């Protein structure tokens, strides 16, 4: 394949990717505060998949641009180390979030005077067997609820060089191998251990790698020919029909009908750990519909300044901030019923903080470029630092003013 150097490669950033990633981040924040009114309006209430599948697909799509071009351009080691470095950052953020989660829940138990709050999101094992559980936390095998998606993402980035190596052979080969691994993971119950508890990870990376690989495939196709999957009227109609079936299943509670079909759970169930086929097809159908929205649609005219695109450009710090706020929200909402005013203040306040934080990150990135640009462009005299204190004055005030004073005033 010659994707990395293809003349048709798309060099501009597709802000729709950032937009939908920002939408996914907001929905994850809302869904991670159980019992609030607004969780009834997120995507999981209208189909089989939720924000997690969308987020992982987009991560794969973006990885084609972030690492694939380097890998295919002959810089395989650099691309590999770059992906693994990002995975390492995710691991560090995961450890931080787990520590914060413990602190928030312990604070909640003390502040509310209700120790039973520590029985939620997997804290029972931490209380009953702290030594073994700390080993599991340090190795990321024991994961608390709502703080368990980053380990899966990190494993996918560690696996990325293998997917890229397969993609160099053929994108179809990569997808075939990925789908085979996904199938074998379900058939033989292959998962990473959840030490010290039995079972495996809730987000099984051996299965979720297929969602990531499909996103990677679409990203490469986008670079190669300008679109991931061609827009076909019959395919649009099929995707729309499937989304309607999924919507009716959820809203009319028709789950039992799917369970009555004489097929394995992987093909007719809705298991999230192993990414059952109905969930996978739903997120792909929804993405296909929005990716082929009419040119006049607002979804086809997403610009850089879109607020949700701004969230998506800074997905990791925004996700971390949203997770911390959602953990506080879980403690505050503990034992309470949905309440319009309280839930509105909590959800809208949290989303507002996410937007403010993203805007700060945008400003900080611009400020760094503005500050470092003139510095990087100036020639630096390596002997200047070793000159005696009076040497500068001996050179004459005119030279000192030209070298230091005037550029400084111009920049000010």
N, C-alpha and C positions, 0 to 999 in steps of 0.2 A: 504494500500500500504506500501511497505517496501523499497522504493527507497533510502532513506537516508543511509541505512546500507547494501544495496545490494553489494554482493561481485563482481558483474560485473560493479559496478559504475566506471565511468571513472574519475580518479583522476588527470590526466594530463590536462593542459590547452590547449584548441583547438585554436591554433593561427589563424586558418581560420576565426574564429569569429571576432577577433581583426582586421584582414586584411580587411574583408568586412565592418566592422564598420569604418575603416580608409578611405576606398574608398567612403563610404557614406558621411563622413565628408568633403572630398574634393569636391564631387559633390554638396553638400549643399552650400559650399562656392562659387562655380562657379555660381550656379543657383540664388544665392542671390544678384548677381550683374547684373541686367537686361540690355540687350543691348550689352553684350560682345560676341565676336565671339565664344568663347569656350562653351557657354551654349548650342550650337547646337550639342554638342557631348556627353552630359550627358545622363543618362539612360532614362530620360523622353521623349527623342526623338526617342526611339526605342521600346516603349511599353506603357502600360496603367499606370503603377506605376512609382514612382520615388524614390529618396533616402530616403524620409520620411518613407515610408512603410518598407523599408529594415532596417532602423535604429530602428524602434519600434519593429519589429520582433526580431532583435538581442538583444534588451534590454530585451524582455521577455525570450529569450533563456538563456541569461546570468543570469537572476534573479533566474532561477531554481537552478543554482550552488551557487549563492551568498546568497540567502535567503531560498531556498527550502530545502536544506539539513539540515539547522538549524531547520526549522519549523518541518520537518518530524522526526528529531532526538529528539523531545521532548522539544526543546527550542523555543516555539511559541512566547512568549513575547519578547525574545531577537531578534528573526527574525523580528517580527513586528516593534519593536522600531528601529532596524537597517534600515529597509526599509523606515520608516517614517523620520528617521534622514537624509537619503539620499534625500528624497523628500524635506525636509527643506532646505538642501543645494541648491537644484535646484531652490527653491523659492528665496533664497537670490541672486543667480546668475541671475535669471530673473529680479529682481529689479535693479541690477547693470546694466544689459544690456539695460533695458528701460531708465535708467538715462543717460547712454552713448549715446543711440540713440537720445534722446532729445538734448543733447549737440552737437552731431555731426551735426544734421540737422539744429540746430540754428546757429552753426558756419558756415555751408555751405551757409545759407541764407545771413549771414553778409558778408562772404568772396566773394561770387559770386554776391552780390547785387541783388539777385532774390528771393524775398519773396515767390513766388509761389511754391518753393520747399517744403514749409511747408504744402502744400496740399496733399502730398504723404504719403503713408503707414499709413493712419489713423490719421494724425496730424490735420485734419480739426476740429474734435471735440475738440481736446486739445486747439485749438486757440479760438474757438467760445464759449465753455463752460468749462473753465479750472477747476472750482471748482468741478463740477459733475464728470469730467473726471479723476481728481486726486483721487476721491473716487474709481472709477472703476480701476485705475491703482494699487492702494493700495490693492484692493481685487482681482486683476488679472482678473477681468471681462472685462475690456477694454484693448485690446491688439493691439499693432502696428504690421503692416505687417512685415514679415521676423523676428520678435522677438516674436513668438507665439507658438513655439513647446515645450519649456520647461514647461509651465504651464500644458499642456496636459500630459507630461511625469510624472510630479509631482503628478497629480491626479491618474495616473495609479499606482504609487508606494503606494499611500494612499489606493488604492483599492486592492493591492496585497494580504494582509492577507485573504480577502474574497475568492480570487481565490485559495489560498493555502489551505484554509479550505475545499473548494469544491474538490480540487485535492486529499486531504486525503481520501475522500469518493471514488472518481474515477476520473481519468483523463477524461474519456468520459463524466461524469456528468459535470465537469468543462467546457468542450467545449460546451456541449449542453446548459448550462445556459448562457454562454457568447454569443453564437450565438442567443439565444432567446432575450437577452438584445439588441444586435445589431439590430435585426429585429424590435423590439418594438421602438427603438430610431428613426428609419426611419418612421415607420407607424404613430407614434404619435408626430413626430418632437421634440423629447426630446433632449435637449442640455442645457449646462450651459449658464446663461445670459451674454449678452455683454453690460452691463450697462456702460454708460447711453444710448446707442443706442439700437434699437430693434434687434431682432435676437439673435444668439448664437455664440459660439466660432467657429472659422474656423476649428481648429482641435478638433472636438467633442470627448471628452474622453469616452463618453458613447458608441460611435461607435468604436473608435480606440482600445478600450480594447479587441476587438476580435483579432486584429492583435497581440497584446501583449500576449493574452492568447494562441494563436496558437504557438507562440515562446516559451512560458512557457511549453506547452505540449511537444514540440519537445525536449526541454532541459531535461525534466524528462525522456523521452524515451531514449535519448542519455545516460543518467546516468544509466538507468536500464539495457539496453541491448546492448549498444555500438553504436547504430544508431537510428535516429529519425524515419525515414520511410524507409522501406526496398527498395532496388534498384530492380525494376522490369522493364524488357525491354519494356513492353507495356505502363507502366506509364511514363518512360523516353520519349517514342515516343509521348505520349499524351501531356506531358509538352512542348516538343519541338514544336509540331504542334501549340499549343496555343500561344507560344511565337512568332512563325512565323506569325500567324494571327494578333496578336497585332502589330507586326512590320509593316505589310502591311497596317493595318488600319491607323497607324500614318503617315507612309511615303506617302501613296496614298490618304490620306484624305478621308477615308471611314466612317467617323463618322455617317453620315446620315443613313447608312445601319443599324447600331446598333439602332439608334433612331426609325427606322421603325418597329422594332420587337414589337409584341403585349404583352409586359411584363412591369412590373413596372420599374421605373428608377433605383431602387436599384439593379435590376438584369441585366439591359442592359446599364445603364448609366455609367458615369465616375466621379461622384460626389466625391470630396475629403473629404468634411466635414463628410459625413456619410459612407465613404469607400464602394462605390458601388462594387458589386461582381466582375465585370471585373478587377478592380484594385487589389482586394484581390487575385483573382486567378492568376493574372499575377506575382505578387511578389512571391507567393508560387511556381509557376512553375519555375521561374528563380532560386530561391533558391534550389529547388530540383535538377535541372540540374547541378548547380555548386557543390552542396554537393556530388553528385555522379559522379564527374568528374573522368576520368581514372586515375589510380595510377601514370601513367607517366606524367600526366598533371601538369603544374606549379601550378594550383589551388589546387592540392592535396598535394603539398610539401611546404606549407607555414611554415616558421620557425619563431622563436622569433625575429630574427634580421631583418626581413622584414620591410622596412621603413613604409609601410602602417599599419602593425601590431603594430608598435610602436605608430602610431597616435591613433589607436583604443584602446590601453591600457590606454590612457589618454584622453578619449573621451570628458569629460566635459570641462576641461581647453582648449583643442584644439577647441572644438565647440565655446566656448566663444571668444577665440582669432579670429577664423574665422568669427564670427558674427560681431565683432568690425571692422575688416578689410573690410568686405563686406559692412557695412554701410558707411565707408569712400569711398569705391568704388562706391556706389550708388550716393553719392554727386558729386564725380569727373566725373562720366559718365553722369550726368544730362544734358539732352539736346544734347548729342553728339551721333553721329552715330558710328557703329562698326569700329574699326581701328586695323589693324593687329599688328603693333608695340606696340601701347599704350596698347591694350588688353593683348598682350603677356607679356609685362612687369608687368602689374597689376596682372594678374592671376598667372604667374610663380613666381613673387615676393612674393605674398601672400602665395602660397603653400610652397615656400622655408622657409618662416618665420614659418609656421606651423610645418615643419619638424625640424627646428632648436629648436623651443620651445619644441617639443616632446623629442628631444635628450637631452635638458637641464633637463627636468623632469625625464628622465631615469637616468641621471647622479646624480641628486639630491637624488632620491630614493636610489641609490647604495651608495652614500656618507653617507646618514643617517644611513644605515645599518652598514657600515664599522665603522662609528664613535661611534655608540651606542653599537655595539657588545662587544668590550672590556670593556666598562663602565658597561654594564649590567652584565658582567661575573665577575666583581670584587666585593668582599665583602666590605661593607661599615661599618665602625665603627661609630655607632650613638653617641658615647661619644666624638668623636674627635672634633666636632665643638664647644664643650663646654669647651675644655681645654684652660688654659691660654696660652698666646703667647709664653712664655718661656718653656712650658712643652715639646714641641717637641724637643727642643735643649737638654733639660735635659735627654731625652731618649737616647742620643748618636747619633753622626753623621752617624754611620754605619747603624742604624735602619732607619733613615730618608732617607738615600740614597737608601736603599733597597725598602722602601715603595713608594718613589716618583720618585727619579731620574732615576733609572735603567729602570723601565717599560716605563717611558716617552721617554727615548732614544731609547728603542726598537721599540716603536710605530713610532717614527720619522724616 
